[in-house]
Amino acid sequence: MKDGYIRAAVVSPRITVADCAENARVIGRWMEQAEGKQAGLVVFPELCLTGYTCGDLFLHQTLLDAAESALETLLKESRGFDAVMVVGLPVRRTKLYNCAAVLHRGRLLGVVPKTYLPNYAEFYEQRHFTSGVRAGGTVTLAGQEAPFGTDLLFACENLPDFVFGVEICEDVWVPVPPSCRLALAGATVIANLSASTQVAGKAAYLRGIVGTQSGRCISGYLYAGSGEGESSTDLVFSGHLIVAENGRILEEREGGEGMLAADLDMQLLAEERRRTTSFGAEGEAGGCRRVPFRLTPVRYAPLLRLVGRHPFVPPEGERYRERCKEVLDIQTAGLAKRLAHTRAKTAVVAVSGGLDSTLALLVAHRAIENAGLSCAITAITMPGPGTSGRTRGNADALCRSIGATLKVIPISGAVEGHLADIGHDGSPDTAFENAQARERMQIAMDVSNMEGGIVVGTGDMSELALGFTTYNGDHMSMYGVNAGVPKTLVRHLIRYVADENAENTLLRDTLYDILDTPVSPELLPAKDGDIPQKTEQILGPYELHDFFLYYFLRFGFSPEKILRLAFLAFADAYEETEIRQRLADFLRRFFAAQFKRSCLPDGPKVGSVALSPRGDWRMPSDAVARAWLNRLENAGADAPGPAV
């Protein structure tokens, strides 16, 4: 439960049709395993105490008595388990209901009846069961009186963000599932007990429904499907298990008896709901009854959750290519609109041979080509005291590979004259460096005025976050196409373009050499033709800063939580002392650099994190980082990853 995580498990046990005592024994065995994994919530399938395929045996008192007796057995066993368990069984209450019983430490917390009863194709539940849509009050079951109804929320008192609701199988397949109401009323986790049959193509459809519903409800979603042991007279059950969170499938398995466990992030879900103002206030969907319980805090358990190093970078495969293309298309469309609107005769790009200017030039080329614009590209390289032969050569080759004309305008003389005019002795310092950046921007702006064009900005989101940009130098432009793209993603977009244009060998080879060139502003004199000023030696690795940026902005995580996630993600890459120091550097720089972001040029948002002062991020320029730095200083470093 540390850092807002709750470990949840979904189980598909091997059941025996109509043998409730044996099913209770099997379920108890799985509960022991879930307890060993320190799960806080364990969900079993629909009607798992009897088997879903009992047919007209559901109308027999003998089966119903056996199911209630099996529940009583599980209630007694649950006294030794800390986890909350949810099991399916038929429940008599004048009518017969298909229900989920919620058990915790010997107590029957509540019973939730199924709302939507399928009565088509292979399903005929209305033959035996009644919908629980109008049910309420209480029910006496296994010697205990408990709340009964579809309006129950089970709330953890010592982790207030952990509130779960229950729906059963068909309930999630309808146009407006009960989970929508439960989520609006405060449920951050939905448990679905299911007995969905296996037919060709259904698994993919179900995966989409579960993922989408978890995203729509901004919740965790636990799907436990029936599997082995159900009658195969006419049907097969796959034992499909899914754990999803806010539109993302965390874990999934099909086939055979088994269990899945994963850690759901309650803080993440609560923060996402707070910032999504259209989600609705708690209780908006009408009154729901809250049933409290408490979990014993878990002292430490390694996180059962993949924490990737590069949250801005899509996973490899087809999705990777689709995402890269989508980002480029957004940048391209934004710039094309601006070029057309301003009737620009040319797009002016200051090309250095580095990553950011390369991406900006590629986007400008795509925008003009895709939109069929008549404007040209004016690429300018402005070598100065720190320009290396490698970057100068790559700038030239890049322009030739896409058919752009390159203007070479040296700036050393202009910079020396300017520094002399202000009484500067020419020694390398901040003024020496920034004078070059501002001279380059002055040239680009003046050329754009002269040729009737606009200056396309090259700076990326990581530089804006860290303030590693010269105010009114590379910080400024007439349209910043890279403003929403973090440095780690810039590399992948360039690699994608290189791979997609393999037939253009000059372009491909040049792009790969640019990718291999150390990131540098090249503002200090070269040494023996080499680049002496390497950005990541100054700032630290961009992959760390992008990691911090994502979790700081996207979810508002505390420094302690970001630190622990970083320890886990980069355990074999960096020492913990370096990660801690770089996070402190990030926080100091991020707060100090807000004045540069407060006056950003226009530029397109491409992902869920953006820094535009007109859009996603509004922050006073004189805010201080003290509270964040204090929390980071006090954060323990005794564990390599978050405890649940």
ZIFENGI-V535705 format. One record per residue. N is the residue number from 0. PSI is psi in radians with two decimals (999 if undefined). OMEGA is omega in degrees with one decimal (* if undefined). NEAR is the number of other C-alpha atoms within 8 Angstrom. Layout:
n/psi/omega/near
N/PSI/OMEGA/NEAR
N/PSI/OMEGA/NEAR
This chain:
n/psi/omega/near
0/-0.07/178.3/11
1/2.46/-180.0/10
2/0.35/174.1/9
3/0.21/178.9/11
4/2.52/171.5/13
5/2.26/179.5/14
6/2.20/-179.4/15
7/2.56/179.2/13
8/2.50/172.3/14
9/2.42/-172.5/16
10/2.41/169.9/16
11/1.67/-176.8/18
12/2.76/172.7/13
13/1.93/-176.2/11
14/2.91/174.3/13
15/2.12/-173.8/12
16/2.15/175.2/13
17/0.02/177.2/8
18/1.45/-172.1/9
19/-0.66/-179.5/14
20/-0.76/178.7/10
21/-0.68/179.1/9
22/-0.67/176.9/15
23/-0.65/178.6/13
24/-0.77/-179.4/8
25/-0.76/179.2/11
26/-0.71/177.3/9
27/-0.67/178.6/10
28/-0.72/178.1/8
29/-0.58/176.8/10
30/-0.66/177.2/11
31/-0.72/178.6/9
32/-0.69/178.4/8
33/-0.66/176.8/11
34/-0.65/177.5/12
35/-0.49/176.8/7
36/0.06/178.2/7
37/0.66/176.8/10
38/2.55/176.2/14
39/-0.37/179.2/12
40/2.26/-178.5/12
41/2.20/-175.1/15
42/2.27/178.1/16
43/2.94/-173.8/16
44/3.01/177.1/16
45/2.33/176.3/19
46/0.62/-175.0/15
47/-0.35/178.7/14
48/-0.42/179.0/15
49/-0.54/-165.2/16
50/2.40/-178.3/13
51/-0.46/-169.7/12
52/0.57/-179.6/7
53/-0.28/177.6/10
54/-2.33/-176.1/6
55/-0.08/172.6/7
56/-0.36/177.0/7
57/-0.32/179.7/11
58/0.04/-178.0/6
59/2.27/-179.8/8
60/-0.59/-178.6/7
61/-0.79/179.3/6
62/-0.71/-177.6/12
63/-0.66/176.1/12
64/-0.70/-179.1/8
65/-0.66/178.7/10
66/-0.73/179.2/14
67/-0.65/176.5/11
68/-0.67/177.8/10
69/-0.66/176.5/13
70/-0.71/178.1/11
71/-0.68/176.8/10
72/-0.79/179.6/9
73/-0.62/177.6/10
74/-0.72/178.6/14
75/-0.74/179.3/9
76/-0.55/-176.1/10
77/-0.23/176.5/12
78/-0.46/-179.7/11
79/0.02/-179.4/6
80/2.43/175.5/12
81/-0.46/-175.7/12
82/2.62/168.7/13
83/2.34/178.6/12
84/2.53/-179.1/12
85/2.09/-177.0/12
86/2.70/-178.2/15
87/2.44/177.2/15
88/2.80/173.3/14
89/2.44/-176.5/13
90/2.27/177.0/10
91/2.32/174.4/8
92/1.26/-165.8/7
93/-1.10/172.2/4
94/3.02/178.5/7
95/2.33/-177.1/11
96/2.52/172.1/14
97/1.96/-165.4/13
98/2.83/169.0/15
99/2.20/177.3/17
100/2.32/-178.4/13
101/2.08/-172.8/12
102/2.50/175.6/14
103/2.05/176.6/16
104/0.83/176.6/13
105/-0.02/-176.5/10
106/2.36/173.6/9
107/1.79/-174.6/13
108/-0.61/-178.6/12
109/2.90/179.6/12
110/2.20/-177.0/14
111/2.08/177.4/14
112/2.69/177.1/16
113/2.43/-178.0/16
114/-0.93/-173.5/12
115/2.10/-176.5/8
116/1.94/-179.5/11
117/2.40/179.7/9
118/0.90/-177.8/9
119/2.83/179.3/6
120/-2.16/-176.6/5
121/-0.08/-175.3/5
122/2.45/177.5/7
123/0.86/-174.2/10
124/-0.49/-179.4/9
125/-0.23/175.1/9
126/-0.50/-174.1/5
127/-0.59/-168.4/10
128/2.83/177.0/11
129/2.48/177.4/10
130/2.48/179.1/11
131/0.25/-172.4/12
132/-0.58/-178.3/9
133/0.13/-177.2/6
134/2.68/178.5/9
135/-2.93/178.2/9
136/-2.41/-178.3/7
137/2.98/175.4/9
138/2.51/174.7/10
139/2.12/-172.6/8
140/2.31/179.4/8
141/0.64/176.2/8
142/0.14/179.9/6
143/2.52/173.3/8
144/2.30/-175.5/9
145/2.71/175.4/12
146/2.54/-177.8/12
147/2.26/175.9/14
148/3.00/-179.9/15
149/0.05/-175.0/15
150/0.40/-174.6/9
151/2.34/172.0/15
152/2.30/-178.1/14
153/1.97/-167.4/12
154/2.21/178.2/12
155/2.09/-174.6/13
156/-0.56/-177.9/8
157/0.16/165.9/6
158/1.41/-169.2/8
159/-0.46/179.3/8
160/-0.15/179.7/10
161/1.77/177.4/12
162/2.18/-178.7/13
163/2.62/174.7/12
164/2.97/-174.2/14
165/2.36/165.3/13
166/2.86/-171.2/16
167/2.08/171.9/15
168/-1.73/-175.0/12
169/-0.43/-177.9/10
170/-0.57/-177.9/12
171/-0.21/-176.9/14
172/-0.17/-174.5/8
173/2.91/-177.1/8
174/-0.71/178.4/4
175/1.58/-177.6/6
176/2.63/175.1/10
177/-0.49/-179.2/11
178/-0.44/176.9/12
179/-0.82/178.6/10
180/-0.76/-179.0/10
181/-0.72/179.7/14
182/-0.77/178.4/15
183/-0.49/178.7/15
184/-0.05/174.1/14
185/-0.11/-178.9/10
186/2.21/176.5/14
187/-0.17/176.7/15
188/2.40/175.6/13
189/2.25/175.1/15
190/2.23/178.7/12
191/2.00/175.4/14
192/2.14/-170.7/18
193/2.74/171.0/13
194/0.88/-177.9/13
195/2.32/-178.9/8
196/2.74/-179.6/8
197/2.08/171.8/10
198/2.76/-174.9/7
199/2.26/176.8/5
200/-0.20/-174.3/6
201/-0.59/-176.1/8
202/-0.77/-179.7/10
203/-0.68/179.0/7
204/-0.76/178.7/8
205/-0.75/178.7/8
206/-0.73/178.8/9
207/-0.72/-180.0/8
208/-0.83/-177.6/10
209/-0.79/178.7/13
210/-0.77/-179.6/15
211/-0.74/-179.0/9
212/-0.66/177.5/11
213/-0.59/177.1/16
214/-0.75/179.8/12
215/-0.68/-177.8/10
216/-0.04/-173.9/11
217/1.10/-172.3/14
218/2.95/162.9/15
219/2.60/179.5/14
220/2.15/-177.0/16
221/2.03/-177.3/16
222/2.06/179.9/15
223/1.93/-176.5/18
224/2.56/177.1/18
225/2.64/-178.5/18
226/-2.04/-173.9/17
227/2.47/176.1/13
228/-0.43/176.6/8
229/2.64/-178.3/14
230/2.37/178.3/9
231/0.40/179.7/6
232/-0.86/178.7/4
233/-0.17/-169.5/5
234/2.82/172.2/8
235/2.45/178.8/11
236/2.32/-167.5/13
237/-0.23/-175.3/13
238/0.64/-177.9/15
239/2.20/178.2/15
240/2.31/-178.7/16
241/2.35/168.7/17
242/2.07/-178.5/16
243/2.77/178.7/15
244/2.03/173.8/15
245/0.82/175.7/13
246/-0.02/-176.1/12
247/2.29/175.6/9
248/2.01/179.8/10
249/-0.77/-179.1/10
250/2.64/179.8/10
251/2.52/172.7/10
252/2.70/176.0/8
253/2.59/170.5/8
254/2.15/173.7/8
255/2.96/177.2/10
256/2.45/179.3/11
257/3.12/-177.9/8
258/2.54/171.9/9
259/2.42/174.7/13
260/2.46/178.5/13
261/2.77/-179.9/12
262/2.09/176.6/12
263/2.46/-176.2/10
264/1.74/-178.9/9
265/-0.60/177.3/12
266/-0.75/179.0/10
267/-0.82/-177.7/9
268/-0.72/179.9/13
269/-0.72/179.2/10
270/-0.71/179.6/10
271/-0.67/178.2/10
272/-0.67/-179.9/10
273/-0.68/-176.2/7
274/-0.28/177.6/6
275/1.49/-170.9/7
276/-0.35/178.5/7
277/-0.13/-178.4/4
278/-0.59/179.3/7
279/2.60/-178.5/7
280/2.71/178.3/7
281/2.34/179.3/8
282/-0.02/-177.0/10
283/-0.54/-175.4/8
284/0.09/-178.8/9
285/2.94/-174.0/7
286/2.27/171.0/7
287/2.55/179.0/10
288/2.33/179.8/7
289/2.29/177.6/8
290/1.99/-175.0/10
291/2.67/171.0/8
292/2.91/178.4/9
293/2.48/175.4/7
294/2.54/174.1/9
295/2.18/-179.2/5
296/2.37/177.0/6
297/2.16/-177.0/10
298/-0.87/177.8/7
299/2.34/172.8/7
300/2.28/178.2/9
301/2.49/-174.1/8
302/2.20/174.6/9
303/1.25/-174.6/8
304/2.27/179.8/7
305/2.19/175.2/4
306/1.77/-178.0/7
307/2.67/-179.6/6
308/-0.48/-171.0/10
309/1.39/-175.5/9
310/-0.34/179.2/9
311/-0.21/-173.2/9
312/2.22/-179.9/8
313/2.71/178.0/9
314/2.77/-179.3/6
315/2.82/177.7/7
316/-2.82/-176.2/6
317/-0.66/179.9/6
318/-0.60/178.3/9
319/-0.85/-179.4/10
320/-0.69/179.0/10
321/-0.74/-178.3/8
322/-0.75/178.1/9
323/-0.79/178.7/12
324/-0.71/-178.6/8
325/-0.77/179.2/8
326/-0.82/178.7/10
327/-0.67/179.1/10
328/-0.66/177.9/8
329/-0.82/177.5/11
330/-0.79/-177.8/13
331/-0.79/-178.5/12
332/-0.71/179.6/9
333/-0.81/-178.9/11
334/-0.69/179.6/13
335/-0.74/177.7/13
336/-0.76/-178.1/8
337/-0.71/177.9/9
338/-0.76/-179.5/11
339/-0.73/-177.0/9
340/-0.69/-178.4/7
341/-0.03/-176.3/6
342/0.70/-177.2/6
343/2.39/175.9/12
344/-0.34/-179.9/10
345/2.66/172.2/13
346/2.03/-176.8/16
347/2.11/-179.8/15
348/2.16/174.4/16
349/1.92/-172.7/13
350/2.12/-177.5/13
351/-0.27/-171.2/11
352/0.10/177.0/14
353/3.13/-174.3/12
354/-0.90/-171.4/12
355/-0.80/-179.9/11
356/-0.52/175.4/14
357/-0.82/179.3/13
358/-0.74/179.6/13
359/-0.73/179.2/14
360/-0.72/178.0/11
361/-0.70/178.6/8
362/-0.73/178.1/13
363/-0.74/178.8/14
364/-0.79/179.0/10
365/-0.73/-176.8/9
366/-0.80/-178.8/13
367/-0.74/-179.3/13
368/-0.86/-174.1/8
369/-0.67/-177.4/7
370/-0.08/-179.6/7
371/0.63/-177.8/6
372/2.66/-178.6/10
373/-0.11/-177.0/6
374/2.79/-178.2/9
375/3.12/171.0/8
376/2.21/173.2/12
377/1.77/178.6/12
378/2.30/-178.5/14
379/2.24/169.5/13
380/2.35/-172.6/14
381/1.38/-177.2/12
382/2.44/178.9/12
383/-2.83/-176.8/10
384/-0.50/-175.5/9
385/0.07/-176.7/11
386/2.28/179.5/13
387/2.77/178.4/11
388/-0.57/-177.8/7
389/-0.85/-178.3/7
390/-0.62/178.1/13
391/-0.73/178.8/13
392/-0.66/179.1/9
393/-0.63/177.5/12
394/-0.75/179.9/12
395/-0.80/-178.6/9
396/-0.66/180.0/11
397/-0.80/-179.9/14
398/-0.74/178.5/12
399/-0.62/-175.8/9
400/-0.43/179.2/10
401/0.11/176.8/8
402/0.43/179.1/6
403/2.49/176.4/10
404/2.36/-178.7/9
405/2.19/173.1/10
406/2.36/177.0/8
407/2.01/-178.9/8
408/1.69/179.9/8
409/2.56/-177.5/9
410/-0.05/-174.5/12
411/-0.81/-178.7/9
412/-0.76/-179.8/7
413/-0.72/-179.7/8
414/-0.76/179.5/11
415/-0.74/178.6/9
416/-0.75/179.4/8
417/-0.79/-179.7/9
418/-0.68/177.7/13
419/-0.67/-179.9/10
420/-0.59/-178.3/7
421/0.11/176.5/6
422/0.39/178.9/6
423/2.45/-174.8/8
424/0.02/177.9/6
425/0.09/178.2/8
426/2.57/-177.6/6
427/2.02/173.6/8
428/-2.97/-176.5/6
429/-0.74/179.7/6
430/-0.70/178.8/7
431/-0.76/-179.2/12
432/-0.85/-174.3/11
433/-0.47/177.3/10
434/-0.61/178.6/11
435/-0.78/-179.2/12
436/-0.71/-178.4/11
437/-0.58/176.4/12
438/-0.72/178.9/12
439/-0.73/-179.9/13
440/-0.64/177.8/13
441/-0.76/179.0/9
442/-0.82/-178.9/8
443/-0.76/179.7/13
444/-0.77/-177.6/11
445/-0.67/176.9/8
446/-0.71/179.7/9
447/-0.68/176.4/14
448/-0.72/-176.8/9
449/-0.62/-174.5/7
450/0.05/178.3/8
451/0.70/-178.4/9
452/-2.93/174.6/12
453/2.64/177.9/14
454/2.16/177.8/13
455/2.08/-177.7/15
456/2.66/-176.8/15
457/-0.36/-173.7/15
458/2.52/-177.9/14
459/3.03/-174.8/14
460/-0.59/179.5/14
461/-0.74/177.6/12
462/-0.68/177.8/11
463/-0.68/179.8/15
464/-0.68/-176.1/13
465/-0.11/-177.3/10
466/0.30/-177.9/12
467/1.12/-178.3/7
468/2.46/-177.0/10
469/2.11/-179.9/10
470/2.20/-177.9/8
471/0.33/170.8/8
472/-2.00/176.1/14
473/-0.17/174.6/15
474/-0.39/-171.9/12
475/2.68/174.8/11
476/-3.06/175.0/12
477/-0.23/171.8/10
478/2.08/-175.7/13
479/1.61/-173.7/14
480/-0.39/-176.9/15
481/0.09/-172.2/16
482/-0.43/-179.8/15
483/0.16/-174.7/15
484/2.03/177.4/12
485/2.78/-173.5/11
486/-0.70/-179.0/13
487/-0.55/178.8/12
488/-0.54/177.5/10
489/-0.82/-179.5/13
490/-0.76/-175.9/10
491/-0.59/177.1/10
492/-0.71/178.1/11
493/-0.72/178.1/13
494/-0.70/177.9/11
495/-0.80/179.2/10
496/-0.71/178.9/9
497/-0.78/-178.2/13
498/-0.61/-179.1/8
499/-0.24/-179.3/6
500/0.76/-176.3/10
501/-0.47/-178.8/8
502/-0.40/176.3/5
503/1.46/-171.1/8
504/-0.60/179.1/8
505/-0.79/178.3/9
506/-0.85/-177.8/13
507/-0.86/-176.5/14
508/-0.65/179.0/9
509/-0.76/179.9/11
510/-0.70/179.2/12
511/-0.58/176.7/10
512/-0.62/176.2/9
513/-0.71/178.0/12
514/-0.54/-179.2/10
515/-0.12/-178.3/6
516/2.33/177.8/8
517/2.44/178.4/7
518/2.22/-177.6/9
519/2.50/172.6/9
520/-0.20/179.1/7
521/0.97/179.7/12
522/-0.04/175.8/12
523/2.59/-177.4/10
524/2.43/179.2/9
525/2.64/177.8/13
526/1.97/-178.3/7
527/0.64/178.9/4
528/0.00/-177.9/7
529/2.82/179.8/7
530/1.97/-176.4/13
531/-0.36/-171.9/9
532/1.72/-177.9/9
533/2.11/-171.4/11
534/-0.76/-174.9/11
535/-0.27/171.1/9
536/-0.42/178.9/7
537/-0.89/-174.6/6
538/-0.50/-166.6/9
539/2.95/-175.5/10
540/2.33/178.0/8
541/-0.52/-179.2/11
542/-0.55/174.5/10
543/-0.83/-177.9/12
544/-0.65/177.0/13
545/-0.63/175.8/15
546/-0.86/178.8/12
547/-0.78/-177.7/12
548/-0.77/-177.1/10
549/-0.91/-174.9/12
550/-0.47/176.6/11
551/-0.80/-176.4/12
552/-0.78/-171.9/9
553/-0.69/-175.1/9
554/-0.06/179.9/10
555/0.55/-178.1/8
556/2.65/177.4/10
557/2.76/176.6/9
558/-0.64/-180.0/13
559/-0.74/-177.8/10
560/-0.72/176.7/10
561/-0.73/-179.6/12
562/-0.81/-178.3/12
563/-0.70/176.4/12
564/-0.70/178.9/11
565/-0.68/176.0/14
566/-0.72/-178.2/12
567/-0.79/-175.9/11
568/-0.62/-173.2/9
569/0.50/-173.9/9
570/-0.65/-176.7/11
571/0.26/-177.7/5
572/-0.66/-176.4/5
573/2.64/173.4/8
574/2.60/-179.0/8
575/-0.58/178.8/9
576/-0.66/178.4/6
577/-0.74/179.0/8
578/-0.77/-179.9/13
579/-0.78/-179.2/10
580/-0.71/-179.7/8
581/-0.58/176.7/12
582/-0.71/175.6/12
583/-0.75/177.4/10
584/-0.77/-179.9/9
585/-0.84/-177.5/11
586/-0.78/179.4/11
587/-0.85/-177.6/9
588/-0.72/-177.0/11
589/-0.80/-179.3/11
590/-0.72/-177.0/12
591/-0.44/-172.9/11
592/0.08/-175.4/13
593/-0.56/-178.4/14
594/-0.48/177.1/10
595/-0.59/-179.4/11
596/-0.40/-177.0/11
597/-0.27/-179.8/11
598/0.74/-179.8/7
599/2.56/169.7/10
600/2.91/175.1/9
601/2.65/177.2/8
602/2.66/-173.2/11
603/2.43/169.3/12
604/2.33/-177.6/9
605/-0.26/-177.8/10
606/-2.90/-175.2/8
607/-0.19/178.4/5
608/2.30/177.9/10
609/2.80/-174.3/13
610/0.19/-178.8/13
611/2.30/177.1/12
612/-0.18/177.0/12
613/-0.13/-174.2/6
614/-1.74/-168.1/8
615/-0.47/-169.4/9
616/1.92/176.5/9
617/2.05/-174.2/9
618/2.38/177.3/8
619/2.48/-176.3/7
620/-0.29/-178.4/10
621/0.36/173.3/8
622/2.64/-177.6/7
623/2.70/-174.2/7
624/0.14/-170.2/9
625/-0.80/-176.7/6
626/-0.70/-179.9/7
627/-0.73/179.7/10
628/-0.63/177.0/11
629/-0.73/179.1/8
630/-0.66/177.3/11
631/-0.73/-179.7/12
632/-0.60/-178.3/6
633/-0.06/-178.3/6
634/2.31/179.1/8
635/2.60/178.0/6
636/0.51/-174.7/6
637/-0.24/-176.8/4
638/2.43/-178.4/7
639/-0.14/179.8/9
640/2.93/-176.6/10
641/2.43/169.3/15
642/2.66/-178.3/13
643/999/*/16
